[in-house]
Amino acid sequence: MKRLFLSLCSLLFCLASLQAQETKSYQVDGQTYTLQTEVQGRLTLLWNVIDREYRYFVKKDNQVTELRNTKTPEGFNAEYKEQLKALTPEVNLKTDRLNLTLGSLRKFVNDYNAAVDPNYENNSFLVDLEYRLGAFGGVTNNVFTTNPNNESTPQFGIDFELYDPVALPSHAIVLQYKQTLSTDEFDYQSSQFSLNYRFKFIKSNAIDVFVNTKLVTVTSAKRDAPLILEGEDGSTVTKSQEGTNLQGPLIFGLGADIRLGKGFITLNYHDAFSFVIDDNGEFPVDLSIGYKFIL
């Protein structure tokens, strides 16, 4: 299991370091655009962010066409659907539910290429990942360990987030280091590395709200616990207990990223519930605040 965790982390960093997307200049309606290749075949899908707007193009027989979706007071005209029908008369692909998004267009272009070329293999170049690095601090009552008096202790940590704002805007992968500290009232401390998945169910320019799921954790913990000795006087001594374990705990929490300056204020309610690990019966208190930069 430890090797599996390390392999997942290595794979994640390798994917993050890839810059496989092809970029080239094209003439379209008398204008020159630098476009990135998303799918390559008889019909090639091109795109880029131009003047803060996502623009999509297709190339067929060396002719590049911009896909249009003009807005009127009555709504959007969705001209791109008729444009794609005109460009793909050889096949009968439905466009009524086609969206002008990278994911939806990618599927359409791959489906068309596969229909007209029996040797075609679905392909998609990796988009440029966005990297976010943040730090946080807060308090926790360590609800997934024995805590007889329900004491809260300080915690701090670091998040490294991999995020694709174009192809997968509602999803993110996060590598997290989290450290809890002991206090006079509760002599327990832990260091935890975790692999997390975040689903952003509310998205706007100002705030993202997400569910965080811990998929895999490696936790090293230490506590001083009283040990009753088998003696005539029933005396006690303090014995240090420590250990490390790897788990797939599926621990759920909530969080929000609030845009401020060149990054985000982060608010998190960590470790609220798990289907796998039993809590200690107390209400979970695991709160933090921090700041995250876009690298």
Backbone as CSV, one residue per row, in Angstrom:
resi,resn,N_x,N_y,N_z,CA_x,CA_y,CA_z,C_x,C_y,C_z
1,MET,0.824,-1.210,0.000,0.000,0.000,0.000,0.859,1.261,0.000
2,LYS,1.961,1.220,0.746,2.830,2.397,0.764,3.399,2.660,-0.619
3,ARG,3.792,1.580,-1.305,4.316,1.750,-2.667,3.240,2.306,-3.593
4,LEU,1.982,1.858,-3.384,0.884,2.365,-4.203,0.715,3.858,-4.012
5,PHE,0.766,4.313,-2.773,0.616,5.744,-2.498,1.733,6.551,-3.151
6,LEU,2.967,6.070,-3.005,4.092,6.787,-3.606,3.988,6.798,-5.123
7,SER,3.483,5.717,-5.708,3.314,5.655,-7.156,2.269,6.654,-7.634
8,LEU,1.174,6.766,-6.873,0.144,7.738,-7.237,0.694,9.159,-7.197
9,CYS,1.450,9.464,-6.160,2.036,10.802,-6.057,3.000,11.071,-7.204
10,SER,3.832,10.089,-7.533,4.790,10.263,-8.630,4.079,10.484,-9.948
11,LEU,3.009,9.700,-10.184,2.245,9.854,-11.418,1.628,11.229,-11.502
12,LEU,1.104,11.715,-10.382,0.468,13.026,-10.355,1.454,14.127,-10.705
13,PHE,2.647,14.056,-10.134,3.644,15.083,-10.431,4.155,14.981,-11.861
14,CYS,4.231,13.777,-12.386,4.649,13.625,-13.784,3.634,14.247,-14.728
15,LEU,2.350,14.013,-14.448,1.316,14.617,-15.288,1.353,16.133,-15.185
16,ALA,1.620,16.630,-13.998,1.653,18.075,-13.813,2.789,18.719,-14.581
17,SER,3.883,17.981,-14.765,5.050,18.555,-15.438,4.977,18.476,-16.959
18,LEU,4.004,17.734,-17.480,3.905,17.600,-18.933,3.350,18.878,-19.554
19,GLN,3.928,19.285,-20.642,3.419,20.413,-21.416,3.265,19.940,-22.858
20,ALA,2.259,19.097,-23.085,2.171,18.373,-24.343,1.347,19.081,-25.403
21,GLN,0.820,20.233,-25.100,-0.100,20.865,-26.026,0.642,21.632,-27.121
22,GLU,0.218,21.431,-28.352,0.825,22.088,-29.507,0.201,23.460,-29.714
23,THR,1.020,24.465,-29.954,0.550,25.831,-30.187,1.076,26.314,-31.532
24,LYS,0.192,26.955,-32.324,0.565,27.384,-33.657,-0.291,28.586,-34.057
25,SER,0.219,29.413,-34.964,-0.526,30.575,-35.452,-1.340,30.219,-36.696
26,TYR,-2.570,30.767,-36.766,-3.472,30.491,-37.889,-4.103,31.795,-38.355
27,GLN,-4.380,31.861,-39.657,-5.125,32.978,-40.246,-6.600,32.591,-40.313
28,VAL,-7.454,33.382,-39.679,-8.891,33.117,-39.669,-9.619,34.433,-39.939
29,ASP,-10.312,34.490,-41.072,-11.074,35.697,-41.449,-10.216,36.952,-41.386
30,GLY,-8.993,36.843,-41.892,-8.107,38.000,-41.951,-7.390,38.323,-40.659
31,GLN,-7.644,37.562,-39.594,-6.984,37.781,-38.311,-6.028,36.624,-38.014
32,THR,-4.947,36.943,-37.316,-3.987,35.920,-36.915,-4.209,35.568,-35.448
33,TYR,-4.405,34.276,-35.181,-4.625,33.805,-33.820,-3.601,32.722,-33.483
34,THR,-3.114,32.766,-32.258,-2.280,31.684,-31.744,-3.201,30.714,-31.031
35,LEU,-3.290,29.491,-31.581,-4.260,28.518,-31.089,-3.571,27.247,-30.620
36,GLN,-4.205,26.598,-29.673,-3.703,25.347,-29.118,-4.507,24.179,-29.686
37,THR,-3.809,23.118,-30.020,-4.448,21.933,-30.587,-4.966,21.050,-29.454
38,GLU,-6.262,20.780,-29.486,-6.853,19.901,-28.481,-7.050,18.488,-29.017
39,VAL,-7.586,18.351,-30.233,-7.756,17.049,-30.877,-7.258,17.174,-32.307
40,GLN,-6.511,16.169,-32.763,-5.933,16.220,-34.101,-6.432,15.033,-34.918
41,GLY,-6.919,15.314,-36.134,-7.424,14.277,-37.024,-7.913,14.925,-38.304
42,ARG,-8.800,14.235,-39.046,-9.375,14.856,-40.246,-10.095,16.154,-39.892
43,LEU,-10.728,16.163,-38.723,-11.272,17.393,-38.155,-10.470,17.673,-36.897
44,THR,-9.809,18.833,-36.868,-8.936,19.194,-35.752,-9.600,20.276,-34.920
45,LEU,-9.557,20.098,-33.611,-10.144,21.077,-32.686,-9.047,21.969,-32.137
46,LEU,-9.253,23.283,-32.279,-8.308,24.291,-31.814,-9.020,25.229,-30.838
47,TRP,-8.252,25.850,-29.933,-8.875,26.787,-28.996,-7.805,27.668,-28.356
48,ASN,-8.258,28.729,-27.718,-7.407,29.539,-26.852,-8.281,30.543,-26.117
49,VAL,-7.703,31.170,-25.107,-8.374,32.269,-24.404,-7.886,33.567,-25.034
50,ILE,-8.799,34.311,-25.658,-8.460,35.539,-26.376,-9.296,36.672,-25.797
51,ASP,-8.610,37.703,-25.297,-9.306,38.823,-24.641,-10.253,38.323,-23.555
52,ARG,-9.749,37.387,-22.732,-10.478,36.819,-21.589,-11.733,36.049,-22.007
53,GLU,-11.757,35.575,-23.224,-12.903,34.806,-23.717,-12.401,33.527,-24.355
54,TYR,-13.058,32.424,-24.038,-12.696,31.151,-24.649,-13.223,31.118,-26.089
55,ARG,-12.304,30.875,-27.035,-12.654,30.848,-28.457,-12.285,29.471,-28.998
56,TYR,-13.197,28.902,-29.806,-13.024,27.556,-30.320,-13.055,27.568,-31.843
57,PHE,-12.183,26.748,-32.457,-12.029,26.685,-33.908,-11.903,25.220,-34.317
58,VAL,-12.263,24.945,-35.563,-12.018,23.616,-36.130,-11.306,23.784,-37.473
59,LYS,-10.451,22.823,-37.785,-9.714,22.849,-39.049,-10.044,21.591,-39.834
60,LYS,-10.429,21.800,-41.111,-10.685,20.679,-42.007,-10.177,21.061,-43.390
61,ASP,-9.394,20.172,-44.002,-8.815,20.433,-45.320,-8.071,21.765,-45.340
62,ASN,-7.315,22.017,-44.274,-6.485,23.231,-44.133,-7.297,24.519,-44.026
63,GLN,-8.607,24.428,-43.888,-9.465,25.597,-43.702,-9.875,25.676,-42.235
64,VAL,-9.575,26.809,-41.584,-9.889,26.985,-40.170,-11.153,27.830,-40.033
65,THR,-12.103,27.342,-39.239,-13.386,28.013,-39.039,-13.592,28.265,-37.559
66,GLU,-13.970,29.482,-37.207,-14.293,29.761,-35.805,-15.735,29.363,-35.527
67,LEU,-15.951,28.686,-34.432,-17.293,28.289,-34.010,-17.952,29.455,-33.278
68,ARG,-19.149,29.818,-33.744,-19.817,31.024,-33.249,-20.984,30.684,-32.334
69,ASN,-21.222,31.589,-31.392,-22.383,31.482,-30.507,-22.766,32.890,-30.067
70,THR,-23.254,33.684,-31.019,-23.532,35.091,-30.759,-24.727,35.247,-29.825
71,LYS,-24.659,36.317,-29.042,-25.709,36.577,-28.051,-26.621,37.693,-28.525
72,THR,-27.911,37.491,-28.372,-28.930,38.491,-28.693,-29.803,38.690,-27.455
73,PRO,-30.674,39.703,-27.469,-31.577,39.880,-26.318,-32.431,38.655,-26.030
74,GLU,-32.665,37.834,-27.057,-33.496,36.638,-26.861,-32.694,35.433,-26.363
75,GLY,-31.366,35.531,-26.400,-30.530,34.419,-25.957,-29.385,34.178,-26.921
76,PHE,-28.785,32.980,-26.851,-27.661,32.632,-27.711,-28.162,31.917,-28.968
77,ASN,-27.510,32.227,-30.103,-27.945,31.683,-31.393,-27.397,30.292,-31.682
78,ALA,-26.285,29.910,-31.020,-25.690,28.570,-31.180,-25.426,28.233,-32.644
79,GLU,-24.830,29.187,-33.387,-24.495,28.922,-34.788,-23.522,27.763,-34.945
80,TYR,-22.734,27.481,-33.900,-21.724,26.429,-33.994,-22.338,25.064,-34.320
81,LYS,-23.575,24.849,-33.944,-24.213,23.557,-34.228,-24.414,23.368,-35.728
82,GLU,-24.906,24.410,-36.417,-25.086,24.332,-37.866,-23.746,24.322,-38.585
83,GLN,-22.767,25.051,-38.040,-21.441,25.043,-38.648,-20.844,23.640,-38.642
84,LEU,-20.972,22.950,-37.525,-20.407,21.600,-37.431,-21.182,20.611,-38.297
85,LYS,-22.490,20.777,-38.424,-23.262,19.918,-39.328,-22.790,20.089,-40.765
86,ALA,-22.540,21.359,-41.170,-22.089,21.633,-42.536,-20.691,21.073,-42.790
87,LEU,-19.854,21.024,-41.750,-18.485,20.536,-41.897,-18.388,19.021,-41.826
88,THR,-19.443,18.372,-41.363,-19.386,16.911,-41.183,-20.569,16.221,-41.873
89,PRO,-20.768,16.469,-43.176,-21.932,15.878,-43.845,-21.809,14.364,-44.038
90,GLU,-20.595,13.826,-43.921,-20.400,12.393,-44.162,-21.042,11.519,-43.080
91,VAL,-21.259,12.110,-41.915,-21.803,11.331,-40.792,-23.011,12.061,-40.218
92,ASN,-23.807,11.337,-39.478,-25.008,11.912,-38.884,-24.821,12.004,-37.369
93,LEU,-24.063,13.022,-36.947,-23.830,13.231,-35.525,-24.798,14.290,-35.009
94,LYS,-25.473,13.992,-33.925,-26.441,14.929,-33.355,-25.727,16.089,-32.666
95,THR,-26.270,17.273,-32.862,-25.678,18.466,-32.244,-26.665,19.187,-31.326
96,ASP,-27.871,18.638,-31.137,-28.878,19.361,-30.357,-28.458,19.546,-28.908
97,ARG,-27.682,18.594,-28.366,-27.231,18.714,-26.981,-25.755,19.081,-26.883
98,LEU,-25.178,19.502,-27.981,-23.761,19.856,-28.007,-23.555,21.228,-27.367
99,ASN,-22.615,21.315,-26.440,-22.285,22.588,-25.779,-20.991,23.155,-26.346
100,LEU,-20.885,24.464,-26.297,-19.663,25.116,-26.760,-18.657,25.143,-25.607
101,THR,-18.197,23.964,-25.244,-17.186,23.789,-24.204,-16.130,22.834,-24.733
102,LEU,-14.965,22.871,-24.122,-13.868,22.047,-24.613,-14.198,20.563,-24.511
103,GLY,-14.785,20.156,-23.405,-15.105,18.743,-23.239,-16.135,18.249,-24.233
104,SER,-17.202,19.017,-24.448,-18.263,18.610,-25.364,-17.765,18.599,-26.806
105,LEU,-17.005,19.622,-27.198,-16.470,19.673,-28.554,-15.438,18.573,-28.790
106,ARG,-14.651,18.279,-27.765,-13.658,17.209,-27.887,-14.332,15.888,-28.229
107,LYS,-15.417,15.577,-27.552,-16.124,14.322,-27.818,-16.694,14.301,-29.239
108,PHE,-17.283,15.425,-29.668,-17.868,15.487,-31.010,-16.792,15.260,-32.068
109,VAL,-15.661,15.964,-31.946,-14.595,15.858,-32.944,-14.004,14.447,-32.949
110,ASN,-13.805,13.864,-31.779,-13.302,12.488,-31.722,-14.285,11.510,-32.352
111,ASP,-15.578,11.703,-32.088,-16.594,10.815,-32.675,-16.607,10.927,-34.198
112,TYR,-16.496,12.153,-34.722,-16.479,12.339,-36.174,-15.253,11.677,-36.789
113,ASN,-14.079,11.926,-36.209,-12.850,11.351,-36.762,-12.879,9.830,-36.755
114,ALA,-13.444,9.247,-35.700,-13.531,7.793,-35.626,-14.501,7.242,-36.667
115,ALA,-15.547,8.020,-36.981,-16.545,7.559,-37.950,-16.013,7.578,-39.375
116,VAL,-15.135,8.518,-39.718,-14.657,8.642,-41.097,-13.308,7.972,-41.314
117,ASP,-12.630,7.562,-40.222,-11.316,6.951,-40.343,-11.255,5.727,-39.434
118,PRO,-11.328,4.517,-39.983,-11.331,3.301,-39.151,-10.042,3.118,-38.361
119,ASN,-8.976,3.789,-38.767,-7.704,3.663,-38.060,-7.482,4.768,-37.023
120,TYR,-8.482,5.637,-36.875,-8.320,6.776,-35.963,-8.374,6.311,-34.514
121,GLU,-7.524,6.900,-33.689,-7.545,6.656,-32.253,-7.847,7.961,-31.543
122,ASN,-8.815,7.899,-30.617,-9.178,9.101,-29.849,-7.936,9.716,-29.237
123,ASN,-7.838,11.032,-29.336,-6.686,11.709,-28.759,-7.097,13.063,-28.234
124,SER,-6.360,13.514,-27.261,-6.558,14.846,-26.703,-5.256,15.270,-26.056
125,PHE,-4.752,16.431,-26.431,-3.538,16.944,-25.830,-3.842,17.469,-24.439
126,LEU,-2.868,17.305,-23.520,-3.069,17.822,-22.176,-3.124,19.341,-22.216
127,VAL,-4.090,19.910,-21.495,-4.132,21.359,-21.381,-3.152,21.775,-20.293
128,ASP,-2.848,23.064,-20.248,-1.928,23.566,-19.237,-2.610,23.540,-17.874
129,LEU,-2.040,22.783,-16.959,-2.596,22.724,-15.614,-2.271,23.997,-14.854
130,GLU,-3.176,24.362,-13.960,-2.945,25.489,-13.063,-2.530,24.920,-11.713
131,TYR,-1.442,25.457,-11.159,-0.935,24.979,-9.881,-1.227,26.019,-8.809
132,ARG,-1.704,25.543,-7.659,-2.004,26.446,-6.552,-1.325,25.919,-5.293
133,LEU,-0.673,26.821,-4.565,0.037,26.452,-3.345,-0.447,27.332,-2.210
134,GLY,-0.857,26.699,-1.105,-1.381,27.477,0.006,-0.986,26.904,1.350
135,ALA,-1.162,27.728,2.378,-0.910,27.322,3.754,-2.126,27.686,4.589
136,PHE,-2.353,26.922,5.660,-3.506,27.179,6.501,-3.184,26.868,7.953
137,GLY,-3.997,27.396,8.846,-3.882,27.123,10.270,-5.256,27.138,10.909
138,GLY,-5.402,26.400,12.012,-6.710,26.362,12.656,-6.695,25.483,13.883
139,VAL,-7.868,24.910,14.211,-8.010,24.060,15.387,-8.741,22.780,15.002
140,THR,-8.511,21.706,15.776,-9.197,20.446,15.555,-9.384,19.724,16.880
141,ASN,-10.490,18.987,16.985,-10.675,18.149,18.175,-10.365,16.680,17.887
142,ASN,-9.694,16.402,16.761,-9.197,15.066,16.442,-10.285,14.003,16.647
143,VAL,-11.373,14.179,15.912,-12.555,13.353,16.154,-12.345,11.887,15.791
144,PHE,-11.307,11.568,15.016,-11.069,10.177,14.640,-10.013,9.498,15.503
145,THR,-9.769,10.049,16.696,-8.899,9.380,17.662,-9.518,9.527,19.047
146,THR,-9.018,8.787,20.017,-9.543,8.854,21.382,-9.230,10.212,21.991
147,ASN,-10.261,10.897,22.448,-10.122,12.242,23.018,-11.156,12.379,24.137
148,PRO,-10.884,11.808,25.311,-11.900,11.682,26.368,-12.566,12.996,26.767
149,ASN,-11.808,14.096,26.795,-12.366,15.372,27.236,-12.709,16.301,26.075
150,ASN,-12.663,15.759,24.858,-12.992,16.530,23.659,-12.197,17.839,23.602
151,GLU,-10.905,17.723,23.773,-10.027,18.898,23.735,-9.700,19.270,22.293
152,SER,-9.585,20.564,22.030,-9.168,21.061,20.718,-7.696,21.442,20.758
153,THR,-7.004,21.185,19.662,-5.577,21.479,19.584,-5.282,22.265,18.304
154,PRO,-4.164,22.974,18.254,-3.812,23.717,17.031,-3.428,22.775,15.895
155,GLN,-3.600,23.267,14.665,-3.165,22.533,13.491,-2.716,23.525,12.424
156,PHE,-1.854,23.069,11.529,-1.462,23.874,10.374,-1.119,22.922,9.242
157,GLY,-1.025,23.458,8.025,-0.731,22.582,6.909,-0.452,23.319,5.619
158,ILE,-0.185,22.530,4.574,0.127,23.040,3.241,-0.684,22.255,2.221
159,ASP,-1.252,22.955,1.241,-1.967,22.339,0.127,-1.235,22.616,-1.171
160,PHE,-1.101,21.590,-2.016,-0.633,21.773,-3.388,-1.727,21.248,-4.300
161,GLU,-2.345,22.138,-5.069,-3.529,21.804,-5.859,-3.206,21.800,-7.351
162,LEU,-3.685,20.770,-8.051,-3.611,20.684,-9.503,-5.015,20.865,-10.050
163,TYR,-5.165,21.823,-10.980,-6.498,22.242,-11.399,-6.479,22.585,-12.872
164,ASP,-7.471,22.098,-13.613,-7.610,22.406,-15.030,-8.817,23.325,-15.201
165,PRO,-8.614,24.638,-15.358,-9.735,25.576,-15.401,-10.562,25.507,-16.670
166,VAL,-10.081,24.791,-17.681,-10.810,24.730,-18.956,-11.527,23.396,-19.122
167,ALA,-10.768,22.307,-19.113,-11.364,21.008,-19.393,-12.147,20.454,-18.210
168,LEU,-11.657,20.688,-16.976,-12.305,20.138,-15.771,-12.436,21.214,-14.708
169,PRO,-13.222,22.249,-14.961,-13.279,23.390,-14.043,-13.896,23.083,-12.690
170,SER,-14.624,21.995,-12.566,-15.281,21.672,-11.293,-14.503,20.642,-10.471
171,HIS,-13.311,20.260,-10.928,-12.581,19.172,-10.270,-11.143,19.598,-9.985
172,ALA,-10.579,19.058,-8.910,-9.187,19.339,-8.572,-8.617,18.171,-7.775
173,ILE,-7.292,17.983,-7.887,-6.554,17.024,-7.086,-5.630,17.818,-6.161
174,VAL,-5.597,17.438,-4.880,-4.820,18.178,-3.886,-3.939,17.220,-3.106
175,LEU,-2.654,17.540,-3.022,-1.740,16.870,-2.104,-1.625,17.755,-0.865
176,GLN,-1.863,17.182,0.299,-1.925,17.984,1.525,-1.015,17.406,2.604
177,TYR,-0.311,18.320,3.283,0.391,17.978,4.516,-0.309,18.698,5.663
178,LYS,-0.634,17.946,6.715,-1.369,18.510,7.845,-0.707,18.075,9.143
179,GLN,-0.422,19.041,10.017,0.239,18.769,11.291,-0.664,19.232,12.436
180,THR,-0.954,18.329,13.379,-1.654,18.722,14.598,-0.653,18.730,15.745
181,LEU,-0.845,19.656,16.683,0.084,19.842,17.789,-0.548,19.399,19.100
182,SER,0.269,18.994,20.033,-0.224,18.604,21.346,-0.340,19.831,22.249
183,THR,-1.134,19.697,23.306,-1.279,20.746,24.320,-1.138,20.104,25.692
184,ASP,-1.122,20.949,26.725,-1.048,20.409,28.091,-2.272,19.566,28.417
185,GLU,-3.422,19.947,27.832,-4.669,19.235,28.120,-4.809,17.948,27.311
186,PHE,-4.185,17.902,26.130,-4.338,16.732,25.261,-3.006,16.471,24.565
187,ASP,-2.286,15.497,25.106,-0.925,15.232,24.627,-0.966,14.252,23.457
188,TYR,-1.404,14.762,22.301,-1.481,13.956,21.076,-1.071,14.835,19.906
189,GLN,-0.234,14.318,19.036,0.165,15.049,17.847,0.275,14.094,16.677
190,SER,0.056,14.629,15.476,0.107,13.777,14.283,0.610,14.571,13.092
191,SER,1.233,13.842,12.163,1.646,14.380,10.869,0.970,13.536,9.797
192,GLN,0.305,14.182,8.848,-0.463,13.433,7.864,-0.216,13.967,6.453
193,PHE,0.063,13.045,5.523,0.078,13.343,4.099,-1.150,12.687,3.488
194,SER,-1.851,13.423,2.628,-3.076,12.867,2.048,-3.215,13.260,0.585
195,LEU,-3.886,12.371,-0.156,-4.274,12.628,-1.540,-5.771,12.903,-1.532
196,ASN,-6.172,14.076,-2.061,-7.548,14.545,-1.963,-8.141,14.828,-3.334
197,TYR,-9.446,14.618,-3.426,-10.218,15.022,-4.606,-11.233,16.069,-4.182
198,ARG,-11.332,17.161,-4.961,-12.284,18.227,-4.656,-13.262,18.421,-5.810
199,PHE,-14.539,18.433,-5.472,-15.592,18.730,-6.442,-16.175,20.096,-6.108
200,LYS,-16.042,21.036,-7.056,-16.475,22.416,-6.838,-17.909,22.570,-7.341
201,PHE,-18.867,22.477,-6.405,-20.271,22.494,-6.799,-20.841,23.896,-6.910
202,ILE,-20.130,24.894,-6.430,-20.485,26.298,-6.658,-19.247,26.986,-7.212
203,LYS,-19.385,27.606,-8.387,-18.261,28.284,-9.025,-18.680,29.663,-9.501
204,SER,-17.852,30.648,-9.212,-18.069,31.998,-9.723,-16.718,32.693,-9.774
205,ASN,-16.688,33.913,-10.287,-15.439,34.658,-10.340,-14.950,35.032,-8.943
206,ALA,-15.879,35.115,-7.970,-15.519,35.567,-6.634,-15.265,34.428,-5.660
207,ILE,-15.961,33.291,-5.817,-15.873,32.235,-4.814,-16.131,30.869,-5.440
208,ASP,-15.395,29.877,-4.971,-15.655,28.469,-5.283,-15.971,27.759,-3.969
209,VAL,-17.009,26.933,-3.972,-17.358,26.125,-2.805,-17.259,24.666,-3.219
210,PHE,-16.618,23.839,-2.387,-16.322,22.471,-2.815,-16.502,21.474,-1.681
211,VAL,-16.695,20.206,-2.099,-16.609,19.054,-1.201,-15.215,18.466,-1.354
212,ASN,-14.542,18.239,-0.228,-13.209,17.643,-0.246,-13.302,16.197,0.233
213,THR,-12.675,15.280,-0.521,-12.662,13.869,-0.157,-11.219,13.395,-0.027
214,LYS,-10.863,12.942,1.164,-9.544,12.336,1.348,-9.601,10.904,0.829
215,LEU,-8.771,10.605,-0.159,-8.764,9.287,-0.775,-7.776,8.346,-0.103
216,VAL,-6.576,8.853,0.178,-5.513,8.054,0.792,-4.787,8.930,1.801
217,THR,-4.469,8.368,2.972,-3.708,9.117,3.971,-2.561,8.263,4.500
218,VAL,-1.459,8.924,4.800,-0.363,8.335,5.565,-0.216,9.184,6.809
219,THR,-0.488,8.597,7.985,-0.519,9.351,9.230,0.481,8.779,10.222
220,SER,1.307,9.665,10.765,2.227,9.301,11.830,1.787,10.039,13.087
221,ALA,1.444,9.296,14.152,0.884,9.899,15.354,1.672,9.483,16.586
222,LYS,1.599,10.346,17.619,2.297,10.076,18.874,1.464,10.625,20.018
223,ARG,1.367,9.854,21.094,0.686,10.339,22.287,1.355,9.741,23.521
224,ASP,1.207,10.458,24.646,1.636,9.946,25.945,0.392,9.496,26.681
225,ALA,0.294,8.210,26.959,-0.912,7.657,27.580,-0.557,6.987,28.904
226,PRO,-1.412,7.143,29.931,-1.148,6.470,31.210,-1.265,4.957,31.071
227,LEU,-0.356,4.244,31.671,-0.353,2.790,31.632,-0.413,2.263,33.060
228,ILE,-1.443,1.473,33.399,-1.587,0.915,34.742,-0.734,-0.340,34.852
229,LEU,0.210,-0.296,35.772,1.104,-1.432,35.959,0.471,-2.471,36.880
230,GLU,0.855,-3.720,36.703,0.365,-4.787,37.563,1.253,-4.855,38.806
231,GLY,0.940,-4.008,39.739,1.697,-3.975,40.988,0.766,-3.899,42.181
232,GLU,1.308,-4.133,43.345,0.477,-4.115,44.538,-0.084,-2.738,44.816
233,ASP,0.665,-1.704,44.465,0.198,-0.343,44.765,-0.643,0.252,43.644
234,GLY,-0.813,-0.477,42.525,-1.615,0.048,41.411,-1.044,1.320,40.829
235,SER,0.256,1.483,40.869,0.910,2.695,40.383,0.778,2.809,38.866
236,THR,0.932,4.033,38.345,0.860,4.299,36.911,2.129,4.989,36.449
237,VAL,2.430,4.765,35.206,3.534,5.477,34.565,3.035,6.016,33.233
238,THR,3.782,6.925,32.659,3.436,7.478,31.353,4.289,6.817,30.294
239,LYS,3.623,6.257,29.286,4.325,5.556,28.221,4.032,6.222,26.887
240,SER,5.063,6.480,26.125,4.888,7.093,24.808,4.427,6.043,23.815
241,GLN,3.346,6.345,23.093,2.819,5.458,22.059,2.886,6.175,20.721
242,GLU,3.426,5.511,19.721,3.518,6.134,18.414,3.477,5.076,17.333
243,GLY,3.072,5.530,16.119,2.978,4.614,14.997,2.601,5.334,13.726
244,THR,2.711,4.614,12.606,2.385,5.162,11.286,1.470,4.178,10.570
245,ASN,0.439,4.692,9.916,-0.437,3.806,9.144,-0.873,4.471,7.856
246,LEU,-1.217,3.640,6.886,-1.744,4.089,5.601,-3.182,3.616,5.496
247,GLN,-4.080,4.525,5.095,-5.500,4.196,5.004,-6.114,4.809,3.757
248,GLY,-7.221,4.223,3.318,-8.096,4.814,2.309,-9.397,5.189,2.989
249,PRO,-9.411,6.278,3.743,-10.493,6.504,4.695,-11.757,7.146,4.136
250,LEU,-11.702,7.739,2.950,-12.849,8.469,2.395,-13.448,9.405,3.431
251,ILE,-12.640,10.367,3.884,-13.096,11.375,4.842,-13.556,12.599,4.065
252,PHE,-14.741,13.095,4.408,-15.340,14.201,3.670,-15.296,15.492,4.486
253,GLY,-15.146,16.605,3.769,-15.182,17.927,4.380,-15.692,18.948,3.379
254,LEU,-15.793,20.183,3.818,-16.261,21.277,2.975,-15.233,22.391,2.980
255,GLY,-15.234,23.189,1.910,-14.312,24.313,1.850,-14.763,25.361,0.871
256,ALA,-14.098,26.512,0.931,-14.396,27.613,0.022,-13.114,28.367,-0.285
257,ASP,-12.947,28.753,-1.552,-11.852,29.617,-1.989,-12.453,30.959,-2.374
258,ILE,-12.038,32.011,-1.688,-12.561,33.361,-1.930,-11.459,34.184,-2.564
259,ARG,-11.691,34.659,-3.777,-10.631,35.366,-4.505,-10.259,36.664,-3.807
260,LEU,-8.958,36.855,-3.634,-8.425,38.084,-3.047,-7.032,38.308,-3.610
261,GLY,-6.862,39.428,-4.343,-5.563,39.718,-4.933,-5.193,38.691,-5.982
262,LYS,-3.970,38.160,-5.905,-3.492,37.178,-6.876,-3.717,35.737,-6.410
263,GLY,-4.565,35.566,-5.426,-4.831,34.228,-4.923,-6.200,34.156,-4.276
264,PHE,-6.296,33.317,-3.234,-7.581,33.055,-2.608,-7.420,32.936,-1.095
265,ILE,-8.371,33.500,-0.356,-8.534,33.135,1.044,-9.208,31.776,1.078
266,THR,-8.700,30.865,1.889,-9.264,29.520,1.951,-9.908,29.290,3.316
267,LEU,-11.131,28.807,3.288,-11.848,28.414,4.501,-12.157,26.930,4.377
268,ASN,-11.822,26.155,5.409,-12.010,24.711,5.328,-12.613,24.148,6.607
269,TYR,-13.545,23.219,6.412,-14.070,22.386,7.490,-13.616,20.966,7.167
270,HIS,-12.445,20.592,7.702,-11.823,19.312,7.385,-12.513,18.167,8.136
271,ASP,-12.316,16.963,7.653,-12.577,15.728,8.403,-13.907,15.743,9.147
272,ALA,-14.987,16.016,8.410,-16.303,16.082,9.043,-16.950,14.717,9.198
273,PHE,-16.720,13.807,8.219,-17.428,12.535,8.240,-16.679,11.509,7.404
274,SER,-16.737,10.261,7.842,-16.148,9.169,7.080,-17.081,7.968,7.096
275,PHE,-17.207,7.313,5.924,-17.973,6.078,5.853,-17.169,4.890,6.366
276,VAL,-15.854,5.056,6.479,-14.969,3.928,6.758,-14.459,3.936,8.198
277,ILE,-14.041,5.095,8.704,-13.422,5.198,10.022,-14.461,5.634,11.045
278,ASP,-14.506,4.967,12.184,-15.408,5.359,13.270,-14.840,6.582,13.988
279,ASP,-15.721,7.542,14.305,-15.280,8.689,15.095,-15.424,8.364,16.577
280,ASN,-15.082,9.331,17.430,-15.125,9.087,18.875,-16.439,9.519,19.514
281,GLY,-17.427,9.839,18.687,-18.741,10.197,19.201,-18.951,11.675,19.442
282,GLU,-17.904,12.477,19.323,-18.028,13.922,19.508,-18.374,14.605,18.190
283,PHE,-18.930,15.815,18.292,-19.193,16.594,17.084,-17.864,17.066,16.502
284,PRO,-17.602,16.837,15.221,-16.294,17.203,14.652,-16.089,18.710,14.588
285,VAL,-14.974,19.148,15.149,-14.535,20.547,15.044,-13.158,20.513,14.409
286,ASP,-13.083,20.879,13.141,-11.817,20.806,12.397,-11.821,21.941,11.389
287,LEU,-11.450,23.123,11.832,-11.608,24.354,11.059,-10.256,24.986,10.796
288,SER,-10.133,25.621,9.626,-8.897,26.335,9.318,-9.179,27.490,8.370
289,ILE,-8.252,28.427,8.354,-8.265,29.544,7.411,-6.854,29.708,6.879
290,GLY,-6.740,30.115,5.619,-5.423,30.265,5.039,-5.448,31.100,3.785
291,TYR,-4.352,31.034,3.044,-4.260,31.783,1.778,-3.550,30.905,0.762
292,LYS,-4.031,30.965,-0.495,-3.520,30.110,-1.570,-3.126,30.978,-2.758
293,PHE,-1.919,30.747,-3.289,-1.421,31.474,-4.448,-1.575,30.637,-5.725
294,ILE,-1.790,31.316,-6.834,-1.733,30.679,-8.146,-0.297,30.783,-8.635
295,LEU,0.343,29.656,-8.871,1.759,29.647,-9.270,1.909,29.896,-10.771
